[in-house]
Amino acid sequence: MGFFPLDRQLGLGRQGWSERVEQQVVKLAVRGSYGEAIEVYQELVGVSLAKTTGWQRTQERGAGLKEARRRAAEEAWALPKRQEIMPGQVLAPVKCGVTMDGVLVYILGEEWKEVKVGCLFEYETCLEYSRKTQEFQEVVKAKGQSYVAYLGEPEPFAKLLSAEAERRGYDQAQERACVGDGAKWIWNLSSLCFPTACEIVDWPHAVEHLWLTAHLAETLNPAQRERWAKQRKDELWLGHVPSVMTAIQALAQDNPAHAAEFGTEAGYFGRNARRMQYQEFHEQGYPIGSGTGESGCKQLVSMRMKGPGMRWSRPGAENMLALRAEYLSSRWEDAWQLTCAA
């Protein structure tokens, strides 16, 4: 099928869509559902479009973007990685953090599968008023978030995240942090991709483990469990992980029916002891929460891909993840050019 000269002059492509129209419709589909994208565009512009065509264009652009990012990640992965900061190395006056998390999405024929989400960000310490204490206190705030997402195993995700870190200048930052929960795959990727980072277990997750441990203690009444958890929380904040482990082991002796569960919890704290020096991290201005990663999972995946009755094919999910990551990273125009070049 050919083009009329006027089509080329107006920038019209297949089925009379200009690139500008296509970009607007795809962007709307990335923000909301395909049906909503068509409806909104029709209301704003007064042009009738086919829902199936909107879906097709979105998938095509997502596939192109996914492939472009995959190629760039493979090329970056092949380059030597810096394993340490060299003496005298000039670093940029910024602080960079990375966090990783996972969220489930329903894939047709496979049921629920995990999407791995990575977030790169800069952070700074600022004063914030606390209504609880009625005083100003120092808090660490994230800014300039950018995202990658991958439906599948850790290694391809690691390549995408490593490439994003290189784009953000992570290795050149004067301070680097990696924050996550206790999942082993997170720390495996951290040591592989970010060996110079200060690793930190998310404080809320660690505290949650204390409360889970306390509830296993059948020999304690509710008030005693609460007191036990609060005492361990104070110890944990100070970095006294061995004391926390000793207290857990004592509960295991008094509650042999849950010995295995207590052993698992003690192992969790033991494996992550060096990542749980919270008072020290706080005083040095490091982020101790992975809220940026959890927010990324919610914004990037849940808000678009876990609506009522939503089911995704694997390619459909992968293409949407590629587009949505770029949209939430505030670089839509640059990403669109990649889809055009693919």
N, C-alpha and C positions, 0 to 999 in steps of 0.2 A: 504493500500500500504506500503510495507516494504522498507528498505534501504539495499544497498549493502555495505559490509565492506569498500570498497574504498570510497564510498560516505561519510561515517562517518569520515574517515581519512582526507579527503579533506575539511570537513566541509560543504558538500553540503546538501541542504534541498530540499524543494519541487521544482519540475521542474528544478533541477540542479543548483539552486541558492545557493551560499555560503552566510553565514551571512555578509561577507565583501562586496560582490557584492550587496546584498540587502541594506545594509546601505548606500553605495555610491549612488545607484539609488534613494532611498528615500530622501537622502539629496539634490540631484539634483532636485527632484520634489518639495521639500519644497522651494528651491531657485527660481525655474522657473516653467513653465507648465509641465504637465506630458509628453506631446509630446517632448518638448525640452529636458527633462531629458533623455529620451530614445535615442534621436538623439545624444546628447553630449556623452553619455556613449558609444554608438556604434562607434563614431568617435575616442574616446580616446583609447578604448580597442579593438575595432574590433569584438565585440561580439553582435550578433543580439538578441534583447529582444522584447517581446510583450508589447505594450503600456498599454493594459488592465491589464496585470500582474503587471506592475509598479504601476498603479493606485491602484490595490487591495492591494499590499504590503504596500503602503503608508497609505492607509486607516486603515489597520490592526494595523500598528505600532502607528498611531495617536490615534486610539481607546484605545489601551493599555496604552499609555502615559496619555491620558485624564483621564482614570479611576484611574491610580496610583496617579495622582495629586489630583483628587477629594477625594480619600480616605485619603490622607495626610492632605488635607485642613479640612476635617470633623474632623479628630482626633485633629488637632491643635485648631479648633474652640471650641471644648469641654473643653479645658483647661481654667482656670481663666485668665482674661486679666488685665494687670496693668492699672489702671485708673489715676495714678499720679506718679511723680518721688518722691521717698522717700528721706527724709533728710539723707545725708551721703552716698547715693547710689553711687557706683563707676561706672562712665560712660566711654565708649570708646572714645578716642580722634578723633572722626570722626563726620562729619555732614551729616545727611541723609535726603533725600527728597522723597516725593511720589507725583505723579500727576495722575489724572484720566481724561479720555475723552471718547468720543463715536464717532463711524464712521459707516455709513450704508453699508450693503452688501446685494446683491439680493439673496433671498432664494426662491427656487422653491415652488410654491403653497402658499407663504406667502408675496411675493414681498419684499420691502426694510425693513430690520430689523437692529436694532442697535447692534453693537459689542462694548462692554465696554472694554477699554484697560487701564491697570494700569502699571505705570513705577516706579520702585524703583531706586534710584541713590544716589551717594555721591556728594557733592558739595564743592567747595572751591573758595575763592576770589583770583584773580590774576590780574596783570596789562596787559592791552592790548592797543595797539596803535590805536587811532581813526584818520582816514583820514579826517573826518569832522572837528574836532577841532584841528587836528595836535598836539595832546597831548596824553600822556598815561593816562588811566583812569582805575579805579577798576571795574572789571566785575566778576559776579559769574558764574562759569563754572561747568557743570555736568559731571560726569564720572562714569564708572562702571554700566551702565544701565542694568537692567533686567526687564522682562515683564511678564504679565499675560493677558489673554484675555478671554472673555466669551460672548457667543451669548445668551442673555436672560436677566432675571431680576437681580436687584442689589444684592439680598442676596447671591446667589451662587458665584457671582463675588467677593463679600466682603470676603467670606471664602478663595477663592484662593489668593486674594491680601493680606489678613492678614497672611496667611501661608508663602507667599513670603517675607513679611516684617520680619517675625520671622526668616526665613533662612538668611536674610541679617543683622540680629542684629539691626533692626531699633530702638527698645525700649531701647537698651543699648547705643545709640549714644548720644554724649554730646549736640547735637542740632538737632532738628527735625522740618521739614516743610512739609506742605501739600499745594500744589498749584493747582488751578483749575479755571474754569470759574464760572459763577453764577448759574449753574444748581443745583437744590435742592438736587438731588440724590447724587451728589458728596459730599456735606457738611453733608448730613445724614450719609453717609458711613465714612466720616472723623471722625465725633464725635463718631461713633460706633467702628471703628477699630483703630483710631489714636488720642485718647483723649488728649495726651500730646503734640501734634504737634502745631506749630504756623500756623494757617490757613491764606492763602493769595489768594486773587482773582487775577488772571492773569492780569497784567498791560495792555497789548495790548487789551484784551477783555473789560476792564473797559473803556479805552479811546474810543474804538469803540462805546460803548453805548453813550458816550457824543456826538459823531458825528451824530449818529442816532437821538438823541434827537434834535440836532440843525436843522437837515433837516426837522423835523416836524413843525418847526416854520415858517408858511407862512407869518407872518407879518414882517419877517426879509429878507433883500436881501442877496445874496450870501456872500458878504464881511462881513456883520454883523453876519451871521451864523458862518463863519470861526472865527471871532474875539470872539464870544461867546464861541465856543468850546475850543479855546486856553486858554481863561481865566479860564474856568472850569477845564481844564487839569492842569493848575498851582495850582489851589485850591486843586484838588484831590491829586496831588503829595505831597502836604503838609499835607494831612490827614484831610482837612477841608470839610468833607462830608456834614455836615449840610448846609454849604454855597452853595454847589452844588445843594442840594435838594431845597433850597429856590429859587435859580435861575430857576430851572425846574418848580417849582410851579408858578413862575411869568409868564413863557412862557405859561403855561396852561391857566392862566387867560386871556391872550391876544389872545389865539388860542383855543377857546372853542370846536371847531369841533374835536380837537385831545386831548381832556381832558383825555380820557381813556388811550391813549398811553402815555401821559406825566405822568399819575399816575403810570403806570406800570414801567416806567423808574425811577421815584422817589423812588418807592418801592424797586427796584433792589439795588439802592445805600443805602437806609436805612437799608435793611436786612444785607448788607455786610459791614457796616461801620467799624467794628472792623477788618475786613480783608483787609482794604484799607488804611492802614497807611504806604504808600509807602516810604516816606523819612525815616521814622524810620526803616522799614524793610531793606532798602538799606544800611543804616548806620550800621546796626547790621550784615550785611553780608548774609542776607537771599535771596534766589532766588525769583524774583517777576514776572517771566514769566514761562508759562507752555509749552515752546517750546519742551521740552523733550517728553511730552505726545503727542503733535500734531505730532511730528516726529515719535513716536511709532505707532500712528494710520496709518500714511502713509507707514512706512516700513513694519509693521506687517500685515496690512490688505490690504490697497489700492494697493500696488505694486504687490501683488501676487493674490489678490482675486477680483479685480475690473477691470480686463483687458477687452478689447472689446468683447462683447457677453458672458462674463462669467456669469454663473448661477450655484448656488450651492444647493445641497440638504442640509438639516439641519445637518445630521450626517457628511456629507462630509466637510462642513464648520467647524464644531466643531473639527473634527480630524485634519484638516489642521492648525487651530488656535493653538491647543496644540503643534504641532510640530514646527510651526514657532516661537512661543514665546520662546521655548527653544533654537532654533537655533540663534535667535537674542540676547539671553541672554548669548551667548558664553559658553554654557555648553552642547554641542551636545553629546559628548561621554557619559557623565553621564546620560543624558536623554535617550540615546539609551539603556543603561543597564536597565532602568526602563521599556522600552517597551519589553525587553526580559523577564523580571521577571513577567510581567503582565499576 
